[in-house]
Amino acid sequence: MAYWLRKDMRPVELAREAFAAVGLQPYDHLVRGGTDGSRLTERGLPTPNLFCGEHNAHGLLEWVAVQDMELAVSACTKLVELWEQKGRRRSRARSV
């Protein structure tokens, strides 16, 4: 995924900004391929994996706290807002 995301880092940069805006400390964590995001990114839609609050992922004792899910929703909502705002500014700059 990193190979393709390096070609267009906007999704990663905006995700970092959105996470910071809702009080989360953004960090990069390498994951193995095979995710939906990996396939979408490879096909031209930059799609980094985002925080969803899980603990013990893919194990018998996998769980998530409601507070973590609320933060994940807040971060994703902020990401959509930022993408829309910055996309609108870019469109205006092109039309001038």
C-alpha positions in Angstrom: 0.0 0.0 0.0 2.8 2.4 0.9 4.2 2.2 -2.7 0.9 3.5 -4.2 0.2 6.0 -1.4 3.5 7.7 -1.9 2.2 8.8 -5.3 -0.6 10.7 -3.6 -0.2 11.4 0.1 -3.3 13.6 0.5 -5.4 10.9 2.1 -2.7 10.2 4.7 -2.0 13.9 5.4 -5.7 14.7 5.8 -6.2 11.6 8.0 -3.3 12.8 10.3 -4.9 16.3 10.4 -8.4 14.9 11.2 -7.0 12.6 14.0 -5.2 15.5 15.6 -8.3 17.7 15.4 -10.3 15.2 17.5 -7.5 14.8 20.0 -5.9 11.5 18.8 -2.2 11.2 18.4 -1.7 10.1 14.8 1.0 7.5 14.1 2.0 5.3 11.2 2.0 1.6 11.7 3.0 -0.8 9.1 0.5 -3.6 8.3 0.7 -6.5 6.0 -1.2 -6.3 2.7 -4.5 -8.0 2.0 -6.8 -5.3 3.3 -9.6 -3.8 1.3 -7.7 -0.5 1.5 -4.6 -2.2 -0.1 -6.6 -3.4 -3.1 -8.4 0.0 -3.6 -5.1 1.9 -3.3 -3.5 -0.5 -5.8 -6.4 0.2 -8.3 -6.0 4.0 -8.0 -8.1 5.0 -5.1 -5.7 6.0 -2.3 -7.2 4.4 0.8 -5.1 4.2 4.0 -6.2 2.0 6.8 -7.6 4.1 9.7 -8.1 3.6 13.4 -11.2 1.8 14.4 -10.5 1.2 18.1 -10.1 -2.5 18.1 -8.0 -4.4 20.6 -6.6 -8.0 20.1 -7.5 -7.8 16.4 -8.5 -11.1 14.8 -8.1 -12.9 18.1 -10.6 -14.9 20.2 -10.7 -11.9 22.6 -11.1 -9.1 20.1 -13.1 -6.2 21.5 -13.7 -2.5 21.1 -14.8 0.2 23.6 -17.7 2.4 22.8 -15.5 5.5 23.5 -13.0 4.3 20.9 -15.7 3.8 18.3 -17.0 7.3 19.0 -13.5 8.7 18.4 -13.2 6.7 15.2 -16.5 8.1 13.9 -15.4 11.7 14.9 -12.1 11.3 13.2 -13.7 9.9 10.0 -16.3 12.7 10.0 -13.6 15.3 10.4 -11.6 13.6 7.5 -14.6 14.0 5.2 -15.0 17.6 6.2 -11.4 18.3 5.5 -11.4 16.5 2.2 -14.4 18.5 1.1 -13.0 21.8 2.2 -9.6 21.3 0.6 -11.1 19.8 -2.5 -13.3 22.9 -2.9 -10.3 25.2 -2.5 -8.4 23.2 -5.1 -11.3 23.4 -7.6 -11.6 27.1 -7.2 -7.9 27.6 -7.8 -8.1 25.6 -11.0 -11.0 27.6 -12.3 -9.3 31.0 -11.8 
